[in-house]
Amino acid sequence: MTNIATRRWCADESASTLLAGFFVSLGLLGLAGLVVLAIWPQAVPGGSDGFLLRGAVWPDGEYLSWMLLHASFSAIGVGLCTRAYLLADAGRVSVVEYMVLPTSAIWGWAIWGERLGALAWIGIVLIILAGTIIALRARDQER
C-alpha cells in the first residue's frame, strides 16, 4: 500500500531519498522495540522461538558478514522496487513485488529444508494467479 502511495505523493523525490527514509524508519522501529523490551522484559523461549523477544544480542563475525551481504542485496532490491513504483503503473509493479513471497518460500525450502503447509501453497498459487491475471489484463489494454 505504501509503495502505491509513493507514486502519487512522492513523485518528485528521488529513489535514494525514499530508500534512505525507508531504512531509517526501519531502524527507528527496531530501536523502539528494543526500548520496549528493555522497559518490559518478557520470558524468552529457547532457540529461534525466542527471536522476537530476545532483545539486543551482540552478533559474531559470521553473522555480521551474512547480514552485510543480505543488507546489501536488500538495499538494492528495495531501491529498485521504489524506483519502479515511481516510474511505472503500481498494478504492474506490485506483481513483481509480491513474487518475493513465493520466492522466499522456495529459498527457505532449498536452503533450510523448510516444509510448506497447505495454506502456504494456497497463498503461492493465489499470488501467481493474481499476477497472471494482472499481466494478461495489462497486455489486453495495450492492444
N, C-alpha and C positions, 0 to 999 in steps of 0.2 A: 504494500500500500504506500509506503513512504517513497519508494522509487517512482511510483506513478505520480505522486505529488511533486517529485523533484523536477520533472519536465515542466510542469505548469508554474511552480513557484520559484524555481531556481534556474531558469533557462539562461540567465546572464552570468551564472557562476561557472568557474572552471571545474573540471572533474577533479583536479588535485585539491582544490579548496573543499569541495564536498567530501572527498575521501578523507582529508585531514579532520574535518568535523565529525565524520562517522567514527573514526578510530579514537579521537579524543572523547567522544561521548561514551564509547565502549569502556575506555579506561576509567572515566569518572563513575560509571555504573559499577564497575568492578571494585573500585575503591570504596564506594558507598556500601557495597556488600561486605567488604572486609571490616568496615567500621561497625556495621550492624552485628556481624559475628563476634567482634571484639567486645561490644557492649552486652549482647545477649548470647553468650556461647551455648551451643547445642551439643547434645550427645552425638558423637561421631561414629557411625558404623565402620567396621574394618574394611580394608581393601577399597575397591573402586566404588562401592556403595556409599562411602563417606565423602566422595569427591566434592560435592557442593557445600558440605558443612565443615570441611576441614580447616578453612581459613588459610592464612598465609603460610606457605611452606617454601623454604629455600631450595631451589632446584639444583640438580647436579649438572655437570658439563654435558653429558649425553642428552639430557632433557633440553637444555638450552640450545644445543645445536639443532635438534629436531624442531624445536619451537621457532628458531630463527628461519629455518627452511620453510616451515608451514606459514609463518607470518609473512614472509616474502611473497610466496605464491598467493596468499590470501589478499595481500595489498594489491597485487597486480590484478587478480580476478575481480575484486570489488571495484577497483578503479575502472577497469574496462566495462563492467556492468553499469556503473554510474554513468560513464560516458555514453554507453549505448542508450540509456534512458533519456539522455539529453538530445540524442541525435535521431532516434527512431520512434516509431509508434510503440507505446507501452505494451499494448496487447501482444505484439510480436516479440518484444524483448523478454517479456515475462515467461514465454515458452522456454527460452534458453535458460533463464534463471532458475525456474522450477525443476529443470533436469538435474540440478545439484542434488536433490533428494534421492532419486533412484541411483544416481551415480555414487553417492555416499554409501548407500546400502550395498552396492556391488563391491566397492572397495573394502567395506567392513567385512564382507564375506571373504574376499580374496586375501586380505592381509591378516585378519584375526580369526577367520573361520566362524564369524557370527552367522547365526541362522535367522532367517526372516520368518515371522509368523504370517498367518493368513491375512491379517489386517494390513500388514506392511505390503504384501503382494497386491492386495486390492488397491491400496494407495498408489503404488507404482503404475499399475495398469490404468488407473484413472488419470494420473498425470500424463502418461503417454497418450492416452485417448484424447484428453483435452488439448494437448499440444498439437496433435494431428488434426483435430477439428479446426483449431485456430489457424494453422498453417494452410489448410485446404480452403478455408473461407477467405483468407488473405489472398491466396492465389486467384480465386474466383473474382474477387473485387478488382484485381489488377487487370483483368481481361477486358 
